[in-house]
């Protein structure tokens, strides 16, 4: 709801905040310590990748995809959650492939880590 309200108001910062809160709520609910640890290390980079290569994620399209995930969670339907999440990741993968490397990303993975 917060994300949809922010979209309607054109408040991009609130959209980003609501999107992050949605994913953090799912992460917290999972009670998966390892996932939380990994997420904390990759979240800033993922946010950048999404922002640069898949801006629709922060728009209506992303809100709809997250809505599908939420609907699956509310129905206690893990298959629906996985399917909706997979569609989101597939769209991201196609967007990254179409664009190539993320701007500012080095060819050397160690240099990528040093800039993070």
C-alpha positions as CSV (number, residue, x, y, z in Angstrom):
1,X,0.0,0.0,0.0
2,X,2.8,2.4,0.9
3,X,4.5,1.8,-2.4
4,X,1.3,2.3,-4.5
5,X,0.6,5.5,-2.6
6,X,4.1,6.7,-3.2
7,X,3.8,5.9,-6.9
8,X,0.5,7.7,-7.2
9,X,2.1,10.8,-5.5
10,X,5.2,10.6,-7.7
11,X,7.5,10.4,-4.6
12,X,10.4,8.3,-5.9
13,X,12.3,8.2,-2.5
14,X,9.1,6.9,-0.8
15,X,8.7,4.3,-3.5
16,X,12.3,3.1,-3.0
17,X,11.8,3.1,0.8
18,X,8.6,1.1,0.5
19,X,10.1,-1.4,-1.9
20,X,13.0,-2.0,0.4
21,X,10.7,-2.4,3.4
22,X,8.6,-4.9,1.6
23,X,11.7,-7.1,0.8
24,X,13.1,-6.7,4.3
25,X,9.8,-7.7,5.9
26,X,9.9,-11.0,3.9
27,X,13.5,-11.5,4.8
28,X,12.7,-11.0,8.5
29,X,9.7,-13.3,8.3
30,X,11.8,-16.0,6.7
31,X,13.9,-16.2,9.9
32,X,16.7,-17.3,7.6
33,X,19.9,-16.0,9.3
34,X,22.2,-17.0,6.3
35,X,19.9,-15.3,3.8
36,X,19.9,-12.2,6.0
37,X,23.7,-12.2,6.2
38,X,24.1,-12.6,2.4
39,X,21.4,-10.0,1.7
40,X,23.2,-7.5,3.9
41,X,26.3,-7.9,1.8
42,X,24.7,-7.7,-1.6
43,X,21.7,-5.4,-1.1
44,X,23.4,-2.2,-2.0
45,X,24.8,-3.7,-5.2
46,X,21.4,-5.2,-6.1
47,X,19.7,-1.9,-5.5
48,X,22.1,-0.3,-8.0
49,X,21.6,-3.0,-10.6
50,X,17.9,-2.7,-10.3
51,X,17.9,1.1,-10.5
52,X,20.2,1.2,-13.5
53,X,19.1,-1.8,-15.6
54,X,15.5,-2.4,-14.5
55,X,14.0,1.0,-13.4
56,X,10.5,-0.6,-13.9
57,X,11.1,-2.5,-10.7
58,X,10.6,0.8,-8.8
59,X,7.5,1.6,-10.9
60,X,4.1,0.1,-11.4
61,X,5.5,-3.1,-12.9
62,X,7.7,-3.8,-9.9
63,X,4.8,-3.1,-7.5
64,X,2.6,-5.5,-9.4
65,X,5.3,-8.2,-9.3
66,X,5.7,-7.7,-5.5
67,X,1.9,-7.8,-5.2
68,X,1.9,-11.3,-6.8
69,X,4.6,-12.3,-4.3
70,X,2.5,-10.9,-1.4
71,X,-0.7,-12.6,-2.7
72,X,1.1,-16.0,-2.7
73,X,2.4,-15.4,0.8
74,X,-1.0,-14.5,2.1
75,X,-2.4,-17.7,0.5
76,X,0.4,-19.7,2.0
77,X,1.2,-20.8,-1.5
78,X,5.0,-21.3,-1.8
79,X,4.7,-22.4,-5.5
80,X,3.0,-19.1,-6.4
81,X,5.6,-17.1,-4.4
82,X,8.5,-18.9,-6.2
83,X,6.8,-18.4,-9.6
84,X,6.2,-14.7,-9.1
85,X,9.7,-14.2,-7.7
86,X,11.2,-16.1,-10.6
87,X,9.4,-13.9,-13.1
88,X,10.9,-10.9,-11.4
89,X,14.4,-12.3,-11.6
90,X,13.9,-13.4,-15.2
91,X,12.9,-9.8,-16.2
92,X,15.9,-8.5,-14.4
93,X,18.2,-11.0,-16.1
94,X,16.8,-10.0,-19.5
95,X,17.2,-6.3,-18.7
96,X,20.8,-6.8,-17.7
97,X,21.6,-8.9,-20.8
98,X,20.0,-6.3,-23.0
99,X,22.1,-3.5,-21.4
100,X,25.3,-5.3,-20.9
101,X,27.4,-4.6,-17.8
102,X,26.1,-2.2,-15.2
103,X,27.7,1.2,-15.9
104,X,30.7,1.9,-13.6
105,X,31.2,-1.8,-13.1
106,X,34.8,-3.0,-13.5
107,X,35.8,-6.1,-15.5
108,X,37.8,-7.3,-12.4
109,X,35.6,-8.7,-9.7
110,X,38.1,-7.7,-7.0
111,X,37.9,-4.1,-8.3
112,X,34.1,-4.4,-8.0
113,X,34.4,-5.4,-4.4
114,X,36.9,-2.6,-3.7
115,X,34.4,0.0,-5.1
116,X,31.5,-1.4,-3.0
